[in-house]
């Protein structure tokens, strides 16, 4: 069933979302989330993935021995290449409600706006009328896709996820190698030896664990790992 928001409520919530984004954009803009934020687009996330693929091709090309290049100036690496992890979240918007309060608190949003947003989502009801029978049904799960403030809420949850990851993965590594677009997550990095590859795999495990700690579920059939090495 498609739940529609009445026009006046939608207009008011759009104003609330605009105010919330204005207060937190400088902070949210530091995270590698490329959906639901101004001045970012699908193109930005695609270009990050394409840049990684180009860097992998260049690294492997440099590993090819050439009679015109001395071994000293072009050392041969025993293990080098790139790896990409693609994660698709299963019905992500349905799973985030338990984390909304924590996510909004982490954004340092005005407490009055926090309270308004939380109450709006916790006290929403749908009025259903069928065959002259009406019923009021409380909304107790997830955030509504199509809701004016849903994009902001998701951006806040992504920021919460990355903050959690910073306890076990350096922030600089995350900003360079993590790309998130809506509920699609791409982790990509180069490796020049076995230790760097091992570290990348450990970081992948930490990212998966952090996602699960937030109560989000990964869709195995839509997730995969791609690697290429010399």
C-alpha positions in Angstrom: 0.0 0.0 0.0 1.2 3.5 -0.9 1.0 5.9 2.0 0.5 9.5 0.9 1.1 12.5 3.1 -1.6 15.2 3.1 -0.5 18.4 1.3 -0.3 20.8 4.3 1.8 18.4 6.4 4.1 17.8 3.4 4.6 21.5 3.0 5.4 22.0 6.7 7.8 19.1 6.8 9.6 20.4 3.7 10.3 23.6 5.5 11.6 21.7 8.6 13.8 19.6 6.3 15.2 22.7 4.7 16.0 24.3 8.0 17.6 21.0 9.3 19.8 20.7 6.2 20.9 24.4 6.5 22.0 23.8 10.1 23.9 20.6 9.4 25.1 20.8 5.8 28.6 22.0 6.7 29.0 18.8 8.8 27.2 16.3 6.6 29.1 17.6 3.6 32.3 16.1 5.0 31.0 12.6 4.6 31.3 10.5 1.3 27.5 10.3 0.8 26.7 11.4 -2.7 22.9 11.3 -2.6 20.4 13.6 -0.9 22.8 16.4 -0.5 23.1 19.6 -2.5 25.9 20.1 -5.0 26.4 16.3 -5.3 25.0 13.9 -7.8 25.1 10.3 -9.2 27.9 11.5 -11.5 30.2 12.2 -8.5 29.8 8.7 -7.2 30.3 7.1 -10.6 33.5 9.2 -11.2 35.0 8.0 -7.9 34.5 4.4 -9.0 35.8 5.1 -12.5 38.9 6.8 -11.0 39.6 3.7 -8.9 39.3 1.4 -11.9 41.7 3.7 -13.9 44.2 3.7 -11.0 44.1 -0.1 -10.9 44.7 -0.4 -14.7 47.6 2.0 -14.4 49.1 0.1 -11.5 49.0 -3.2 -13.3 50.3 -1.6 -16.5 53.3 -0.4 -14.6 53.9 -4.0 -13.4 54.5 -5.2 -17.0 58.2 -5.7 -17.6 59.7 -3.7 -20.5 63.0 -4.1 -22.2 63.2 -0.3 -22.3 62.8 0.2 -18.6 65.3 -1.0 -16.0 64.2 -3.2 -13.2 65.5 -0.7 -10.6 63.3 2.1 -11.9 60.3 -0.2 -12.3 60.3 -2.7 -9.4 58.2 -5.7 -9.8 55.6 -6.2 -7.0 54.7 -9.7 -6.0 51.1 -8.8 -5.2 49.5 -5.6 -6.5 46.1 -4.5 -7.8 42.7 -3.3 -6.7 39.7 -4.5 -4.9 36.1 -3.3 -4.8 33.3 -4.3 -2.5 29.7 -3.5 -3.5 27.0 -3.7 -0.8 23.3 -3.3 -1.4 21.1 -2.7 1.7 17.9 -4.6 1.8 14.9 -2.3 2.4 17.1 0.2 4.1 14.5 2.8 4.7 12.4 0.3 6.6 15.1 -0.5 9.1 16.4 2.9 10.3 13.7 4.0 12.7 15.5 2.7 15.9 18.6 4.7 15.0 16.9 8.0 14.1 17.2 9.6 17.6 20.9 8.8 17.9 21.6 9.9 14.3 19.9 13.3 14.8 21.7 13.8 18.1 25.0 13.2 16.4 24.3 15.9 13.8 24.1 18.5 16.6 20.9 19.7 15.2 18.8 22.2 17.2 17.1 20.1 19.9 13.8 21.8 19.0 14.0 20.6 15.4 15.1 17.2 16.6 12.1 16.9 18.8 9.7 18.0 16.0 11.2 15.5 13.5 11.1 12.6 15.9 7.5 13.3 17.1 6.4 13.7 13.5 7.6 10.2 12.7 6.6 8.5 15.9 3.1 9.9 16.0 2.1 9.6 12.3 -1.1 7.7 11.4 -2.6 6.7 8.1 -6.4 7.1 7.8 -7.7 4.2 5.6 -11.2 4.2 4.1 -12.5 1.1 2.3 -16.2 0.4 1.6 -17.4 3.1 4.0 -15.3 1.8 6.8 -12.4 3.9 8.1 -9.5 2.9 10.3 -6.6 4.8 11.8 -3.3 2.9 11.5 -0.1 4.0 13.3 3.1 4.1 11.4 5.6 2.2 13.5 8.2 1.1 11.0 10.9 2.9 9.0 10.7 6.3 7.3 8.4 6.9 4.4 10.1 7.0 1.0 8.7 10.1 -0.7 8.5 12.0 2.7 10.1 15.4 2.4 12.5 14.8 5.2 13.4 11.2 4.5 16.5 12.1 2.5 17.9 14.2 5.4 17.2 11.4 7.8 19.1 8.9 5.7 22.1 11.3 5.3 22.1 11.5 9.1 22.1 7.7 9.5 25.0 7.4 7.0 27.0 9.9 9.0 26.3 7.8 12.1 27.5 4.7 10.3 30.8 6.4 9.3 31.3 7.8 12.8 31.0 4.3 14.1 33.5 3.1 11.6 36.1 5.7 12.7 36.7 3.7 15.9 38.4 0.9 13.8 39.2 2.5 10.4 41.1 5.8 9.9 38.9 8.6 8.8 41.3 9.5 5.9 41.0 5.9 4.6 37.2 6.1 4.7 37.0 9.4 2.9 39.3 8.2 0.2 38.0 4.7 -0.3 34.3 4.7 0.7 31.5 5.9 -1.7 27.9 5.8 -0.6 25.0 6.7 -2.9 21.6 6.3 -1.1 21.6 2.7 0.1 24.3 1.5 -2.3 27.8 1.2 -0.7 31.0 0.9 -2.7 34.4 0.4 -1.0 37.4 0.5 -3.2 41.2 0.5 -2.7 44.6 -0.3 -4.2 47.0 -2.7 -2.7 50.8 -3.0 -3.3 51.5 -6.1 -1.2 49.9 -8.8 0.8 49.7 -6.8 4.0 47.7 -4.0 2.3 45.3 -6.5 0.8 44.9 -8.2 4.1 44.2 -4.8 5.7 41.6 -4.0 3.1 39.7 -7.2 3.7 39.8 -6.5 7.5 38.3 -3.1 6.8 35.6 -4.7 4.6 34.7 -6.9 7.5 34.5 -3.9 9.9 32.2 -2.1 7.5 29.8 -5.1 7.2 29.8 -5.4 11.0 29.1 -1.7 11.5 26.1 -1.9 9.1 24.7 -4.8 11.0 25.2 -3.1 14.3 22.8 -0.3 13.1 20.2 -2.9 12.4 20.5 -2.7 8.6 20.5 -5.8 6.4 22.7 -6.5 3.4 21.2 -8.2 0.4 23.7 -11.0 -0.5 22.3 -11.5 -4.0 23.0 -7.9 -4.9 26.4 -7.6 -3.2 29.7 -8.7 -4.6 33.5 -8.3 -4.5 35.6 -7.5 -7.6 39.4 -7.8 -7.6 42.2 -7.6 -10.1 45.8 -8.2 -9.4 49.1 -9.0 -11.0 
